[in-house]
Amino acid sequence: MNDGLFDTNIPELKLFKKGKVREVYEVEGHLLIVASDRVSAFDYVLPSLIPDKGKVLTQISKFWFDYTSLICPNHVVGTEIDEYPAVLQKYRALLDKRSMLTKKTEVFPVECVVRGYLAGSGWKDYQACGKTSGVKLPPDLRQGDRLEEPIFTPATKAEEGHDINISFKEMQKMVGAELAQKIRKISIELYQKASLHALSKGIIIADTKFEFGVYEGEIILVDEIFTPDSSRFWPVSTYAPGKSQPSLDKQFVRDYLEGTDWDKQSDPPALPDSIIRQTAERYREIFRLLTGKDEL
């Protein structure tokens, strides 16, 4: 079982950037972002594909960009093929549901992470020193505990390897104090608005990350937003702090790989069909729950 799209190829366009999951092309002053069905874990792209994953990521982002547009403008120009330049019309089958035409921005070199619950690298940092990204947290918190208030914990954007958590002061040095303050405020407002919607659908957004850029002097939201690749989604029905939580996101793949003998230093193994199928089901389920739609 390895259905799905591994690579895109649009020879008429200049490839602007190739990420672990997306290809970004330049087209008539805009960027075309195409999400493949690749999946990455522990900084490696796995050889297996998750069917329709790129479509799910794009359609969830589309929903959230629209839902949060009053808090922060975003980079979306169009998501329907009919809105795209003529050169792209013959690629309808390739681009349908998994692409966005976007503004070309100057992107800040910071991952803007908001945590409402203690998990992932935030939990590891807390165990080591009682704080994460320089934010001191109350003593005796458990893995998965809800924080009194959401916290902003930026990280550097690594082209290779892990993103590294940094303090807010370090972020201020990188982008300037005033911009950093604005970005932190917007990030927390985005998280709070989305969290309320998700809770109404039975989903906890434990943490998430954003990317921002500048377009015509204005801060705008770019990349993806509140997807299973950029967020931790926990069902309210199974939430029980003190341990790792069942999830509807990429953590399912990470957990499987942690149980194998892969050393995370060499080429990653292929995923079994059952793991591929269950991962695809989780992505579809979170799309259905968050957007209220059955079809992509």
N, C-alpha and C positions, 0 to 999 in steps of 0.2 A: 504493500500500500504506500504509494508515494505520489499520489495525484497532487497537482498544484503547479504554481508558477515559481520557478527558481530564479530566472533572470529575465529582464526585459531588454529589448534591443530596438532602438528607434534610430536608424542610421542617419536620418535627415537632421537630427538634433544633436547639439553638443552636450555631452555628459558633464554636468556641473559637479556632481558629487555622487559617490556610491557608498551607502552605509551598510550596516549589517542586514537591514531588512528592506531599505528603500533605495531606488535610483532616482536621482534628481537631474532633470534636463533643463536647459535654457531654451525658451521659445518666445520670440517676439517681445522681449523685455520682461517676461514673466518666468517663473519656474514651474515646471511640471513635476509633481511628486508622484511616483508610482510605487505602491506598496506590494512587495512580493509575498510569497507564502513561506519565506525562509523564517527560521526561528533561531535565536541566539541564546546562549547560556554560558555564564562564566567566561565571557568575552570571546567565545568561539561561535561561529556559525555552524549549526549542525548540518549533517548531510541529508537529514530528513525534512520533508515539507509538511506543513499543517494546512490541509485543504481549506481554501477560502479565507485563510487568516488575514491576508492583505485587504480583502474586501471588508472584513469585520472591523479591522483597525480604522480603515478610511471612513466607513459609515458611522462608527461610534464617534470618531473625531468630528465628522460633519454635524452630528446631532449636538455635541457639546459646544462646538464653535458657535452655532446658532443660539444655543441656550444661554451662553455666557457673554454674548456680544455687547450687552449693555454695561458690563463690568470692564471689559477690555476689548478693543477692536482686534481683529485677527487678520491673518494673511490670505484668507480665502477669496479668490476671484470668481471661481466657478467649479462645480463638481459634476456637471452634466456634459457629456461629449458634444452635444449640440452647441454649447457655449464656447467650445475650444476652437483655436485657429484651424484653418482649412487643412494644413499639413497633417493634422492629427486624426482627421475624420476616418481615414482608412484603417486606423488602429483601434477602432471602436471595441472589438472583441477583447483586445488586450487591456484596454484602459477602463472599460465599464466597471463601475462600482469601486475600483481600487486606485483611483487617481484623483488628484486635485490640481487645478491651476491656481497658482498663488503669486502674491507679490514677492519681489526680490528684495530682501532686507539685509541690513547689517546686523548679524546675530551676536548677542552678548555671549562671551565665552564661559557661561556659568549655567549649570543645571540648577533650576530653582525648585528645591524640594520642600514640600509641606508635609508634616507628619501630624496626624491626629491620634495615632496609636504607636506603641513602641514595638517595632519589628525591624527585620532586616539589619542593615548596617547600623541603624540607630540603636537597636538593641545590643549589638556587639560593642559599639562605642560605650554605651551606658554601663555594660558589665565591666568594661575595662577601667572607666574613670568617672562614672556617674554623670556624664554629660555627653552630648552629641553636637558636633559642629560648634563647640564652645558654649552651647546652651546647657546650663546646669539644671538637672531635673531632680524631683523629690527622691528621697531614699526609698528603698524597699519596693520599687516598682517591679512588676512581673512582665515576662514576655507577653506581648499582646495587650497590655493594659492601655486603656484610654487615657490620654493626657488631659489635664484640666483645660488647657487651651491649645489649639493647633500651634505648632512651632515651625519656623522657617529655618531650614538647615541646608544652605547652599553647598554645591560640590563643583569641582573643576570638571570640565568636559574633556575626557580623554579620547583622543583619536584611536589609541591602542591601549588595552588594559583597562583597569578599573577606574571609574570616577573616584576622586578623592574628596571626602568631606572637608570643608573649610569653614572658618568662622565668618560671621557677618562682617567683622572688621576687615578680614582679608578680602571679602567681596567688595567692600567699599573702596579698598585700594585699587581693585581691578577695574571697576566701572564708574567710580565716583560716588561720594556719599549721598547726594540727592537722588540720583538714579537708583541706587541700591535701596533706599528707603521706599521709593515709589514701587519698585518691583516687588519688594517684600509685602507691601500693603495689598497690591493687586493679587499676588499669589495666594495670600490667606483668604481674601474675599472670594476668589475663584473656588478655592477648596471648600469654604463654608457653604456656598450656594450649591455646588455639586453634591456635597455630602448630604444636605437636606433632601435633595431629590432622590439620591440613591437610597437613603434610609426609608423613604416612602415606598420604595420598591423592594425592601428587604435586604439591602446591600450596604455593608460598611465599606467606605473608602478609607483604608488604614493610612495610606500615604500615597503621594503622587509627585510627579515632577513636570515642570514646565520649561519651555524655552521662549525667550523674548528677543525681539529685534527692534530696530528703529526704521521707520518708514516715513519719509517726509517730516522728520522731526518728532514723530509720535511713537510711543512705545506700543508695539503690537505683539500679540501672541502668535507663535509660529510652531512648526513641526506637528506633533500630535498632542492630544489632550484627553485625559481620563480614559485611556485604553488599557486593555489587559497587559500590554507591554510596558506601560509607563506608570501603572498604579497597582496597588494591592487591593483586591476586592474580596471581602469575606461575607458569606451569608450570615445575616443576623441570627438565623435559626440555629446555627452551630457555634456561635461565638462563645468561647470560654477561655478567658485569659489564664496565663500560666503555662502555655505551651504554644507550639506552632499551630496556626489556624488552617482549617480547610479553605481552599481558595478557588476563585474563578478567574485565574490569571496565569501568567507564565510560571508562577512558583511551582505548579504541578510538574512541569518539565524539570525544573531544578531539583525538586525533591526526588524524582526518579533517578536522575543522574547521580545524586549524592549516594544513592543506594547501590550504585555499580562500582566496579573497580577502576573506573577511569581516573587517571591521575591529574586531569585538568592542565597538563603540560604538553600533551600530544593531541593528534587529531581526535575529535570526539566521536563516539560511537553513533551508529544509526539508532533511531528510536524503534522499539517494537510497534507493530501495527496497533496493538491495544492502547498503547500510550498516545500514539498519533490520533487515534479515534477519540479517546477521552479528552485530549487537549482540544481538538476541534469542537467537540460538544460543549466544553466549558466556554470557549470563545463565543460560540453561537448563543449559549444561554445568557451570558452577560449582555450581549447585544440585545436579545429579546427583552430581558428584564429592564435594562436602562432606557431603551428607546420605545418600548411598548409595541415594536413591530415584529412580525414573524418572518418576513422576507427581507433579505438584504436589499 
